[in-house]
Amino acid sequence: MTAIAVQAQRLLAHRKPHRSFFESLIRTLIIACAALAVVLSSIAICDGHWLLAEDRLFGLWHFCTTSNQTGLLCLRDLSQARVPGLATGMVLARTAGALAVVAAIFGLELFMVSQVCEDLHARRKWAMGSVLLLVSFILSSGGLLSFVFLLRSQVTLTGLTLMFWCEFSSCFLFFLNAISGLHINSITHPWGQPRKF
């Protein structure tokens, strides 16, 4: 073998495997949907008004009453809502929702880093991002379920506000993107098989 052939063989051996257009498109859609879920969840947590029951508005941060004379009167002391365990239960719902957003942001960051820096650890970063989105789903659904459980006597489908449904949609998107991310990673390169260059 000549020196040029040896150098060419080395260059071909170190070349990264080319990713198909379909795989790149799927990964880009997963990143876009995860970003949408983070935005929806952030808006729903920051606003926090999730349930309208008659003349009362229940939220993660405030409890509001409405009347014709005074208008909307909001209180930060949730114990004045006269719902047992609401003040301490909302701390759990708020914390779970906020931690879900934080975990999803880190998962989204790992997704983007794995796409930009295609090194040997790119697939591992993608899998870790998917696991963080799965953690976000668990935390987000825990926050939603605790909110509904605490206010189970007042909850109706028509009383749940748009912000509640934003959080519900983001929870569903967290799950969908996490499972899709793990699946696309496993079908493009199964974890149990050795990699060939």
Residue pairs with C-beta under 8 A, 6 or more apart in sequence:
1 9
13 197
14 197
15 197
16 118
17 197
19 118
19 188
23 184
23 188
26 180
26 184
27 111
27 115
27 126
27 184
28 115
30 111
30 177
30 180
30 181
30 184
31 108
31 111
31 112
31 115
33 173
33 176
33 177
34 104
34 107
34 108
34 111
34 133
34 173
34 174
34 177
35 108
36 170
36 173
37 104
37 136
37 169
37 170
37 173
37 174
37 177
38 101
38 104
38 105
38 108
38 170
40 166
40 167
40 169
40 170
40 173
41 97
41 100
41 101
41 104
41 136
41 140
41 166
41 167
41 170
41 171
41 174
42 101
43 163
43 166
44 50
44 97
44 163
44 164
44 166
44 167
44 170
45 60
45 94
45 97
45 98
45 101
45 167
47 59
47 163
48 59
48 60
48 61
48 62
48 94
48 163
49 57
49 58
49 59
49 62
49 64
49 161
49 163
50 58
50 59
50 60
50 147
50 160
50 161
50 163
50 164
50 167
51 57
51 58
51 59
51 147
51 151
51 154
51 155
51 159
51 160
51 161
51 164
52 58
52 159
52 161
53 151
53 154
53 155
53 156
53 159
55 65
55 66
55 67
56 63
56 64
56 65
56 66
56 81
56 154
57 63
57 64
57 65
57 66
57 72
57 74
58 81
58 86
58 151
58 154
60 90
60 93
60 94
60 97
60 147
61 76
61 90
61 94
62 74
62 75
62 76
62 78
63 74
63 75
63 77
63 78
63 80
63 81
63 86
64 72
64 73
64 74
64 75
65 72
65 73
66 72
66 73
67 73
77 87
78 86
78 87
78 90
79 86
79 87
83 150
83 151
83 153
83 154
85 150
86 150
86 151
89 146
89 147
89 149
89 150
90 147
90 150
92 143
92 146
93 143
93 144
93 146
93 147
93 150
94 143
95 143
96 139
96 140
96 142
96 143
96 146
97 139
97 140
97 143
97 167
99 139
100 135
100 136
100 137
100 139
100 140
100 143
100 171
100 174
101 136
103 132
103 133
103 135
103 136
103 139
104 132
104 133
104 136
104 174
106 129
106 132
107 128
107 129
107 130
107 131
107 132
107 133
107 135
107 136
107 178
108 129
108 133
109 129
110 125
110 126
110 128
110 129
110 132
111 125
111 126
111 129
111 181
113 125
114 122
114 123
114 125
114 126
114 129
115 122
123 185
123 189
126 181
126 185
127 181
127 182
127 185
129 181
130 177
130 178
130 179
130 181
130 182
130 185
131 178
131 182
133 174
133 175
133 177
133 178
133 181
134 174
134 175
134 178
134 179
134 182
136 174
136 178
137 171
137 174
137 175
137 178
140 167
140 170
140 171
140 174
141 171
141 175
143 167
144 164
144 167
144 168
144 171
147 164
148 155
189 195
